[in-house]
Amino acid sequence: MKKSFKGAFIYDGPFDFDNVDFVGFPSTSVNYKGYDFTPIPFYIIGGANRYTNVVQNLKFYPEPKVKLLYEDTNWADSPWSTSLMDLDGSLTGEPNTIVVPDHELNNHSSCVRKQQWGALLCNYQMGVIVMLSTDVGSIPFSVHRNDGAKSFTSPNYAQGILHRKFGVILDKGFEYELRFPNNTAPEELYGLVFQADLGDVSPVLKLTGMGDQCELQGRKKVTEISQLRQSTETAYYSVGKDLYVKVKANQRHFNIDSDNAPQGISSNLNIKCN
């Protein structure tokens, strides 16, 4: 077996692979003293993972036992913020397939489970919401989708290190609720950023406990939730104790130069709380 292999880390992203060959990754398991050392072409190691990575025209010589593995992470929120788009099917066998970690917040009726990869193979587009907080690495929160899916079940997990973002499925009718333990958000959360394809608009986001104290500075306020759901621009709605927002990726990220990977980002959505 070769002493070293050149694969791809799924890290901050986005990468845009076209006509890349993966050579020598074994088609059978490599075990040593009871441990699995099988080299894998694509491997997640965590990181910011704020954009969907993109691949096409990949070739494998030979066909690897496992092409991709979502396993280790160093960001607590990686299981629901990481994605890779297979444009032509050269990775998954089906074109326009998004590969996401096997987590309920990523699941959708279009998804097929790929157990060996720890992944779901799905047919949707994805964006990432990043929370701007006084602690730049982490803010305690949980995400709950309107069909019952959630980011995690343990309240202690909300305190995880490197935990301040989550993925959202676009154009499938989902809405997302953010819950903050002990009502800490007005003191800690001061903004949101949406990262997706240029021009994409996020689903409706419900920020619990922030409606009667907070507003989006300089943004359009609508008077009905139905108006917010129909909005194609950044806007917000407030009722009782809850704040509802939608965010548009209205500008190009200055640091991304890619033909295929997403490069849209919203201007900072500043949240002002009394």
Secondary structure as the mmCIF struct_conf table of DSSP 4:
data_model
#
loop_
_struct_conf.conf_type_id
_struct_conf.id
_struct_conf.beg_label_comp_id
_struct_conf.beg_label_asym_id
_struct_conf.beg_label_seq_id
_struct_conf.end_label_comp_id
_struct_conf.end_label_asym_id
_struct_conf.end_label_seq_id
BEND BEND1 LYS A 3 LYS A 3
STRN STRN1 ALA A 8 ILE A 10
BEND BEND2 ASP A 12 ASP A 12
STRN STRN2 ASP A 16 ASP A 18
BEND BEND3 ASN A 19 ASN A 19
STRN STRN3 ASP A 21 VAL A 23
BEND BEND4 SER A 27 THR A 28
STRN STRN4 ASN A 31 TYR A 32
TURN_TY1_P TURN_TY1_P1 LYS A 33 GLY A 34
STRN STRN5 TYR A 35 ASP A 36
BEND BEND5 PRO A 41 PRO A 41
STRN STRN6 PHE A 42 ILE A 44
BEND BEND6 GLY A 47 GLY A 47
BEND BEND7 TYR A 51 TYR A 51
STRN STRN7 ASN A 53 GLN A 56
BEND BEND8 ASN A 57 ASN A 57
STRN STRN8 LYS A 59 TYR A 61
BEND BEND9 PRO A 62 PRO A 62
BEND BEND10 LYS A 65 LYS A 65
BEND BEND11 LYS A 67 LYS A 67
STRN STRN9 LEU A 68 LEU A 69
BEND BEND12 ASN A 74 TRP A 75
TURN_TY1_P TURN_TY1_P2 ALA A 76 ASP A 77
HELX_RH_3T_P HELX_RH_3T_P1 SER A 78 TRP A 80
TURN_TY1_P TURN_TY1_P3 SER A 81 SER A 81
STRN STRN10 LEU A 84 ASP A 86
BEND BEND13 LEU A 87 GLY A 89
TURN_TY1_P TURN_TY1_P4 SER A 90 THR A 92
BEND BEND14 GLY A 93 GLU A 94
TURN_TY1_P TURN_TY1_P5 PRO A 95 ASN A 96
STRN STRN11 THR A 97 PRO A 101
BEND BEND15 ASP A 102 ASP A 102
HELX_RH_3T_P HELX_RH_3T_P2 GLU A 104 ASN A 106
TURN_TY1_P TURN_TY1_P6 SER A 109 SER A 110
STRN STRN12 VAL A 112 LYS A 114
HELX_RH_3T_P HELX_RH_3T_P3 GLN A 115 TRP A 117
TURN_TY1_P TURN_TY1_P7 GLY A 118 GLY A 118
STRN STRN13 ALA A 119 CYS A 122
STRN STRN14 GLN A 125 SER A 133
BEND BEND16 THR A 134 ASP A 135
TURN_TY1_P TURN_TY1_P8 VAL A 136 GLY A 137
STRN STRN15 SER A 138 SER A 138
STRN STRN16 SER A 142 ARG A 145
TURN_TY1_P TURN_TY1_P9 ASN A 146 ASP A 147
BEND BEND17 GLY A 148 GLY A 148
STRN STRN17 LYS A 150 LYS A 150
BEND BEND18 SER A 151 SER A 151
BEND BEND19 THR A 153 THR A 153
HELX_RH_3T_P HELX_RH_3T_P4 PRO A 155 GLN A 159
BEND BEND20 ILE A 161 LEU A 162
STRN STRN18 HIS A 163 HIS A 163
STRN STRN19 LYS A 165 LEU A 170
BEND BEND21 ASP A 171 GLY A 173
STRN STRN20 TYR A 176 ARG A 179
HELX_RH_3T_P HELX_RH_3T_P5 PRO A 181 ASN A 183
HELX_RH_AL_P HELX_RH_AL_P1 ALA A 185 GLU A 188
STRN STRN21 LEU A 189 ALA A 196
BEND BEND22 ASP A 197 ASP A 197
TURN_TY1_P TURN_TY1_P10 LEU A 198 GLY A 199
STRN STRN22 VAL A 201 VAL A 201
HELX_LH_PP_P HELX_LH_PP_P1 SER A 202 VAL A 204
STRN STRN23 LEU A 205 LEU A 207
TURN_TY1_P TURN_TY1_P11 THR A 208 GLY A 209
TURN_TY1_P TURN_TY1_P12 GLY A 211 GLN A 213
STRN STRN24 CYS A 214 LEU A 216
TURN_TY1_P TURN_TY1_P13 GLN A 217 GLY A 218
BEND BEND23 ARG A 219 ARG A 219
STRN STRN25 LYS A 220 LYS A 221
BEND BEND24 THR A 223 GLU A 224
HELX_RH_AL_P HELX_RH_AL_P2 ILE A 225 GLN A 230
BEND BEND25 THR A 232 GLU A 233
STRN STRN26 ALA A 235 VAL A 239
TURN_TY1_P TURN_TY1_P14 GLY A 240 LYS A 241
STRN STRN27 ASP A 242 LYS A 246
STRN STRN28 LYS A 248 LYS A 248
STRN STRN29 GLN A 251 ARG A 252
TURN_TY1_P TURN_TY1_P15 PHE A 254 ASN A 255
BEND BEND26 ASP A 259 ALA A 261
STRN STRN30 GLY A 264 ILE A 265
HELX_LH_PP_P HELX_LH_PP_P2 SER A 266 ASN A 268
STRN STRN31 LEU A 269 CYS A 273
#
